[in-house]
Every structure is written in C-alpha cells, then in structure tokens.
Amino acid sequence: MHTVYIIYSPSTDQYFIGQSKDLKITLWQHNAKTNPVTANGKPWEVRFTQAFDTRNEALSLEMKLKKKDRTHWEELINNAQPTV
C-alpha cells in the first residue's frame, strides 16, 4: 500500500506533497529534519492522504498534484472525506 500525502507547516505556511509506503515513518523524517527540503518547516501536519495499491498509481497522483497550485490543494483538503 502506498499513500499520497499533503503535509502543512504552520511555521512556514507551506505545503509539501509526497508519496510513501509508510506515512508514519515519513512524517517522523520530515519532523526530524532529515529531509533538507522540509527541514525548516517543523512541525509538519498531515492534511490529506489517499491510499493506492501500487507505487505507480501513487506517483501518478503525486505528480499531478505537484503541477497544481495552492488553491487546488486547499480545495482538495477541504473537500476530502474523513477516513474512519
């Protein structure tokens, strides 16, 4: 299972989009400053997730989202169905 995620940093008011096989570990890595791109944004909060069976499916959505703008991401986040 692969997950596409959007995380948000209140301290820098920025979003980051990625995909991961283990979201808990990935979020920990972002907050532990192991990723230079997100090192200054601690703490990062998960705002959106979508699971896929294959990495290719997840990569496809990740690339599509990265081509969109902040308004599109925030619409997606606000319209996402909560997971139970």
LOTI-910036 format. One record per residue (C-alpha): residue number from 0; chain; x, z, y. Coordinates in steps of 0.5 Angstrom, whole numbers, plus 500, padded with zeros to 3 digits. Layout:
# residues N
[NUM 'A' [X Z Y]]
...
//
This chain:
# residues 84
[0 'A' [500 500 500]]
[1 'A' [503 498 507]]
[2 'A' [500 500 513]]
[3 'A' [500 497 520]]
[4 'A' [500 503 526]]
[5 'A' [500 503 533]]
[6 'A' [503 510 536]]
[7 'A' [503 512 543]]
[8 'A' [508 516 547]]
[9 'A' [504 520 553]]
[10 'A' [511 522 556]]
[11 'A' [513 515 557]]
[12 'A' [506 512 557]]
[13 'A' [508 506 552]]
[14 'A' [505 504 545]]
[15 'A' [509 502 539]]
[16 'A' [507 497 534]]
[17 'A' [510 497 527]]
[18 'A' [508 497 519]]
[19 'A' [511 502 514]]
[20 'A' [510 503 507]]
[21 'A' [510 511 508]]
[22 'A' [507 513 515]]
[23 'A' [508 520 515]]
[24 'A' [516 519 514]]
[25 'A' [516 513 519]]
[26 'A' [512 518 524]]
[27 'A' [517 523 523]]
[28 'A' [523 518 524]]
[29 'A' [520 516 531]]
[30 'A' [520 523 533]]
[31 'A' [526 525 530]]
[32 'A' [529 520 535]]
[33 'A' [532 516 529]]
[34 'A' [530 509 532]]
[35 'A' [533 507 538]]
[36 'A' [527 503 541]]
[37 'A' [523 509 541]]
[38 'A' [528 515 542]]
[39 'A' [526 517 549]]
[40 'A' [518 517 547]]
[41 'A' [518 523 543]]
[42 'A' [512 526 541]]
[43 'A' [509 520 538]]
[44 'A' [502 520 536]]
[45 'A' [498 515 531]]
[46 'A' [493 512 535]]
[47 'A' [491 506 530]]
[48 'A' [492 505 523]]
[49 'A' [490 499 518]]
[50 'A' [492 499 510]]
[51 'A' [494 493 506]]
[52 'A' [495 492 499]]
[53 'A' [501 487 501]]
[54 'A' [507 488 506]]
[55 'A' [506 480 508]]
[56 'A' [499 482 510]]
[57 'A' [501 488 514]]
[58 'A' [507 484 517]]
[59 'A' [502 478 519]]
[60 'A' [497 483 523]]
[61 'A' [503 487 526]]
[62 'A' [506 480 529]]
[63 'A' [499 478 531]]
[64 'A' [498 485 535]]
[65 'A' [505 484 538]]
[66 'A' [503 478 541]]
[67 'A' [497 481 545]]
[68 'A' [497 486 551]]
[69 'A' [496 493 552]]
[70 'A' [489 492 554]]
[71 'A' [487 488 547]]
[72 'A' [491 494 543]]
[73 'A' [487 499 547]]
[74 'A' [480 496 545]]
[75 'A' [482 496 538]]
[76 'A' [484 503 538]]
[77 'A' [477 505 542]]
[78 'A' [473 500 537]]
[79 'A' [477 503 531]]
[80 'A' [472 506 525]]
[81 'A' [475 513 524]]
[82 'A' [477 514 517]]
[83 'A' [474 519 513]]
//
